[in-house]
Amino acid sequence: MVFDERTAAGINDMAALVVTLLDEGLSRQRLSDPAGMLAALMPWTDPRMASFQRHSFKTELCTAIQRSARGQFDDLRCRPSWLNALDCEALSRATGVRVVPRHLESVEGLSGLLRFLGAKDASFDELSPALCKTSVTIPGAAKVVTHLIQLQATKQVDAKHVRTDWQLWPIGGKVLSFEEAKATAQPLDRDFVDLVAEKSGGGTGMNRLIIALSDTATTAVLLPEQSTTAPGQQTGQSDTLDVGPVSVCDLPRVPPLSLKRWRSAEQQVLQLLAAQGWTVEDVSRQNLGYDIEGWTAEGEETFVEVKSIDYPGQPFILTSNEEAVARQKGLQYQLAIVRQAGNFLEVAFVRDPVQQLSMIRQCRQWVWECSAYSYTPQRFPLA
């Protein structure tokens, strides 16, 4: 390729078009499938590495795109690692911070490209003002408190800057402010305590944070000893949940499908659910505690976590985040246990798994393991 003036003008025109399409995709302007269009624009490699590579059409285009986008995405924020997509969307809406839409997080490489073009991760200072008026989910509260613990441990924030009217402290399934939680004189929800302990490497960090916010007496009420010590942590034994018989939720008969064996289990289940009239979306990249969300053909909101197995009876794992969300959603939450058996895909659905399955709480990484489940799948041919 000859890099003359005509080539340079063409590259600049292409760069301007890419930036325009990016902006339209982020704002859903005139596009029926913004995620699909943005996915088609994503570079194969990290554009931030272009400056270290040999001079080529790719490096010239990356430079031109960055030049064309100068200042256009400076006010855009990407979701920070310490917050899940659902709560980031709620907090950003309340604070007026412009963030990458949640439905676009499945576009691989988008965050990296936007950072290359000037976007930054949303900071705690930008989102925290909404915590006093916006109730986050229990997993979201656990992520925020874990972030505060880490900031406190690294001397980046002092406890006196942690506001007691932030709604971060779940009791009885409701996320309260610290003052409200203190007034109840009840312990924090175990799911929340377990999540924070898992993410922060133990319960001592939250213990120190609550002492700094109040006193040891309040800490003893909010964090009783049995809630902050992992079952089996001192004895080496696991805590078994005996939850009774298994109830499997079968799908009605679906029309013939063309399921591809090379696709992921999440994509196969998504296609299967869509074929029976469900309106569903893959949210597996958003760390929400489930892989698929949407509505059944009857209009019931549903959340599906996909687990792959190689043989019936093989244990699978629920993280503390997944277990907590499953407990919170109840009958709206389903497990899809998936196995590829030769030329067929087998899928078994379990509704409300926390109540229906017998799980053993493993202490190695604060996960929930299940090996006692009924496996009576339906079979679908694979192409």
Steps between C-alpha positions, in 0.01 A plus 500: 500500500625841406447750780445807289258789554210311345557205732525731800171670405329161465629386839375822660157455343482141627610610845230768512239241396614257772473771765154602375377140510645452847316806625174389335537149640550631852195725473285255296445759228340355183630151573291185537793291629758728665681211672542313171623808318748588775626141511578525129709813563717352774869456411657156530781631717526763772520837317719632782779277367495662155758762596752221573449322166648545155356768279201354315144568394382376841725733697404794278128425540527466879681831521244667273207363705658629820558838340144517362350409839704754695280640777187315385508223763677683781175520698419131445562254782555124491375277779764464772608153609366555852135529390265276302322621188148519647597719794739709291209582270278599794764716671610672179139581413451658842821705480474594133832336416512377140605133496519228236146353483460167677365324190829574319729337757481174306691664213851366545770764473266800524626623838863476385428697182307769688782540752738539205274780376490688830235333716589417861367267766228654715655601830359439845473874560285536187254224591493507880265803536217277373552244778299709746190501276538191278472150642747260339464122489652286775784380270554863399513612863756225568717624211486862619579410861787278380633795301479722807685236704778491241521880488518512878767228513718688250450835678319649200192586704437565866194353672382851589437554127268198483151642539260321731200591280632292210265207446749212516402281796243222434283371785201279436551520124476881495802722445510770770718792596748439781290699745189301406687171530638602837151591625361154417742335744509198268794331322578572137371243251725196480501505118640852508762419764611191306531696176714771662716238672549318169596813309716659769683186610330460839272673747761713680484786251128560548543457873757782502283720278191466720702564816635816338144607413359431846639294788573142603155453657323587174743280308420206728130540415541549124774238467443225756782248515310224321439730201861606455662156534480266205339164586774240523771766496635386834389138498556428131142372467241613244151624580238294313165645401220243508230652283284203409403345167596638161239658273594526133327757279449351154463708188196456277556346158700734279525517121800339322823684574838529333729499802871525420732286710774764492286764668523561873249345738360847574437569130335161451265548794423854382403366157293224657304743719446745215362215286221439749392863499701642789648850472852452633840668502850369569642693799772250590774765477333734749565305823137516612482151650331347196572462127162569337217734593164575341137392496325171432232469232245556780665828602674374816837661571771234515871466570699200376847388607663249262721219633687260271574142604688217329302216658182463712577544867812710439511769769454858392568817695294804591702801608384689807377773265291251300367331814401834654319613185327161469382528860373853436320419172342175622265344245609749233851350501582182307807290439551357153724195533648433155686201359611417147443130446622394156276659241254634755478782749342409832347772716342456845334798671475543876278776635587667834820294546577629850182338629501199270863382503726363769821702493818480703662825597868466414746727679782487247368799303166569663299312238201268513542153349215273392536132407154374602255596230249326278618494139207433264585717199336559165715422194552732204699402188827682435624600157 
